[in-house]
Amino acid sequence: DRVYIQAAEFPAEDFDALYEGVRAAPWRDDLLPANAAVTVEAATSASKLAAVPSLQSIGKRAIADAVAGPGGRLAETGPRCDVRISLHHDVATVSLDTTGPGLHKRGYRRHAGPAPLRENLAAALVLLSRWSPSRPLADPVCGSGTIAIEAALLAANAAPGLGRRFAAEDWPTFPVSAWKSERASAADARARNLSVSITASDIDLAMIEAAHSNAAAAGVADLVAFRGAAVQTVSLEGDYGCVVCNPPYGERLGDARQACDLARALGSLRQRFPRWSFFALSALEEFPRCFGERPSRNRKLYNGSLRCWLYQYFGPLP
């Protein structure tokens, strides 16, 4: 979810050791712009130092003393630099966050539903399915369209961070020319003139409109066909396709009975199209019973802090 640069790692059983270790990191060499706006966050586990606010204040004091001299102050007029101090078993790791907003934020999702699926988890669901761009893919409960959009981006070999900025782009540590070069290479690697079959549908027409807007922002509006339809009326086009979906669980959206009814509708869809494979992420433990079939395999995943299962129902391969 993030990319960190490790600045230092050292034993820290007391605050003096923490201060000295943080101050000794190579801040003035190349890690920190002289005018950086520094924020410090901390986490601790199984360590003698347990007071997070003290870790943060001592860490920032040590950085200020290293950069501006003893008792000095950071200018903090320049780019933001987030420093993370993590203690585990009395060993401190000091890192800089190069990312800014988490990497799951690709930059295209302008509209989201009430319980949006993170973009990187949506991509993971597609990668964990047996789908390839030569096969059809459908999401009959698409919400804001994230799964279908991520599938289209994967098919197009589109770098997932191409449409966003990163915190480290403002740091003099990384030349602007390097970012431009990497972005140009990523843009050149994107596939053109694709022929793929990706469909996404939802009963909520407002979500279909939002999904189409998100796809346009991602540059894949021409690769995904969005339709307003209830699961009971969905028709899957072609053979050997993959349904990849994240139906409501009954915890965040509606009640468990409605979630079970939707799982039952997905099971009926599988019965109507037995040459398709189905992959559904759900926190509903009764999903297989409601679906009407035991999964070929399931896999435990976490949607945020919520434990879920990816229920996999294998159909025939091409």
N, C-alpha and C positions, 0 to 999 in steps of 0.2 A: 504493500500500500504506500510505502515511502522509500526513498533512497537517502541514506545518511552517509556522511563522510565521518569516519571515526578520527577524532582529534587526539584522544589519549585514553589510556586504560591503566589503572593503578589501584593498589590496596587503599582503602579509606575506612578505617575503623573509628576515626574521630573527625571532628570538623577541621582541625588543623591540617590533617592529612588531605582532606578534601580540598581545602583552600590551596594548599601548595601544589597539589596535582593539577587542579584546573588552571592555576596561574602559569604552570610550567608548559602547558600545551603551546604549540607553535602559532599562537594567534597573530603575532606581528610579522611572521614570515610571509605567509601567503593565504591563510585561511579566512581572515576577517578583514573586510574593508575598514580603513581607519575611521570612517564616519558611520559605521554600521549601527542600525537601530536594533539592539540586541534584546531578545527575550529569552528567558531561561525557564524551561519546564523540567520537572524532576519526577522520578518514580523510584520506589525502593521496595525490596522484598528480601526477607531473610537476612537483614543487615542490622547492625547496631544503630546506625543513623536512620531514624524513622520519620523525622519531622520534615515533610516535604517543603513547607514554606521556608524553613531554615536552609535547606539544600539549595533552593532557588536563590535566596538572597546572598548566601555565601558564594555560590557559583558566579553570580553576576559581579559581586565585589572583586573576586579574583580575576575575572576577565578585564574589568575596568583597570585594575592595578597593573595587569600585564600590558595593556594597550596604551593607557594614558599615564602610567607611572603611579607610584604609591599615593593613594588618596585622590587620584585624578578622577575625572568624569568622562564618560563616553560622549562624543559629540551627538550621536544618534540622529543625525540629519540625513543619513544616506539610506541605502537599501536595508530592508528588514532581514535579520539573520536569527533564526530560531535555533537555540542550543538546547540539547537534551542531555540531562545527567541521569544516568540509570545505575542504581546500585543493586547488586545481587550477590549475596554471600560476602558482603563487605568489600566487593570489588566494584570500583566506579568506572563506568564507560561514558566518555564525553563525546558527543556527536553533533554535527551540524545537519539540519534538515534542508536538503537541496530542493525539495518538492514544492512546498507551499501547500495549497489545497491537495488532499489525498489523491493518489494516482487513479483512483476509481473515477474521479471527475474528469471525463474526457474533454469536456468543453462544449458538447453539442446539446445536452439535455436542457432545453429551455422550459419544458413543462413536465411535470411529474404527477402521478396519481397519489392517493393517500398513503400507500405503502410501497414506495418505489424500490425496485431491485437495483442494487449497485451494479454499475456498468461492468466492473471486472468480474463479479460473480456471474452476471449474464453471459459474458464471454466464456467463463469456465464451464457453464452448463452446455454451451455449444461444443466446446472442445471435448467434454466428457461424453457427449453423445457420439454416435457413429456417423455423424453427418459429414459430408464433403460437398463442395460446390457443385458437383455433378449430380447430386440428389436433391429432390425438393425438400424444403423445410417449411414448417407451418407453426405458428403460435396462435391457437384459437382463443386465448384469454390474454391479449397482448398488452393491455393497459397503455402505458406511454411508449410502447414499442421497443423497449431496450434490448430484448433478446434478438428480435429480428434485425435491428440495426447493428448489433454486435456481430451477428452472423454475416451480414453484408460487408462490414468492415474487414472481417477475417477473409472473406472471399476475395475482396479487392486488395488484400495484402496492405491494408492501410495501417500505418503506425498509430497506435492508440493515443499518443500524446501530441499528434500533429496539429490538433485544433486548440491547444491550450498553451499557457505559459507556465514556467517553472520558477520558483524562487531564485534559483542560482543564476538565472539569466541576467539578473541585476548585479551580480557580483563581478568585480574585476578579475577574480581568480580564473574565470572562464571567458576567453575572448569572444566578442560578438561574432567574429568570423567563424568560430567553431560551431556555434549554434546555427548560423546561416547555412554552413556546409552540411551539417547533419539534417536540417530540415529539407534542404534541396535533394539530398540523397534519398530521404524517405519519400518525398513527393515523386521522384523519378521511379521509385520501386513500386508505386501503386499501379495495380493492373487496370487496364482500360478496356472498353468495349466488352464487358462481361456479359455472359448469358447464364443467368441463374434464376431459379424459381424459389422465391421467398415470399410467403404470404403471412399476413398478420391480421387478426380480426378480434373484435370485442363488441359486446352488446351495447356499450356506452359510446354513443357517437361523438361526444365531446372528447373522450380519450382517443378515439381514432383521429380526430383533428389534431390533437396534441402530438400524437405519435408521428403523424405525417410531417408536422412542423419540426420535430426533433430529427427525423430522417433527412429533411432538407438541410438542417444545420450541420449534420454529419456528412453531407455530400453523397448520400446513398438513396435519395428519394426515387431515383429511377430503378433501383434494384429491389425494392420492397413494394408489394401490392397490399395496401391496407383496405379492409372492408368492415363495414358494420354488420355484425351477425352474432346471433346467439350460438353457443356451442352445439345445440341440438340441430341447427340448420347448416352447420359448416359442411362443405364438401371438399375433400382433399384431392388435388389434381396430380395425376401421375402415380407411379409405383415406387416402392422401396424408399419412400421419403421418411423424414424424421419430424415428429411433433416434439418440440421443446418448449416447455411452458412453466409458469410459476403461478398456479391458481391461488385464489384467496384461501387462507388457512383456517378461518373461523376465529382467529384470535385478534387480528388487526382489522379485518374487513368483514363485517357481518358476523353471524353466529355459526356454530359448528354444523348445524343442520343444513344451512345454505352451502357451506363448504363441501359437505358430504354429497349434496345434490349435484353440485358442479363436478365433483369427482366421478359420480355415477354417469353424468353426461359425457365425460371424457372416456369412460369405459365403453359406453355405447358407440362413441366415435371409433374407438379401436376395433370393435366388433364389425362395424361397417367397412372398415379399411384395414383388413388383417395383414396386408402387405406393407404396412408402415410400422416403424418403431416409435415408441412413446417414451418420453423422458419428462417427468414432472417433479418439480421441487415443492415439497410441502412439509409443514410442521404438524399436519394432521396425522396422528398415529393410526387412525382408522382408515386412512386413504386406500390401502389395498382392498379392504372389505367394501368400501363404498364404490371403488373402481370396478370391483367384481372379479378381480384376478390377482393372484400373487405375482409380485414382480420377478423378473428374471434375475435381478440383482438390485440391491439398494446401497446407497452410500451416504454416510452422515456428513452433512455440511452445515455451516453456520451462516445464516442471513443476519448480519450484524451479530447481536448476542443471542439470537433465537436459534435453537437447534432444529435442524430440518433434515429431511432425507430426500435424496434424489432417487425416486422410484423409476427403475429402468425396465421397460417391457420391450424385449427384442423381437422385431419382425425379421423376415428373411432379408438377407443381403442381396444386392444386385448380382 
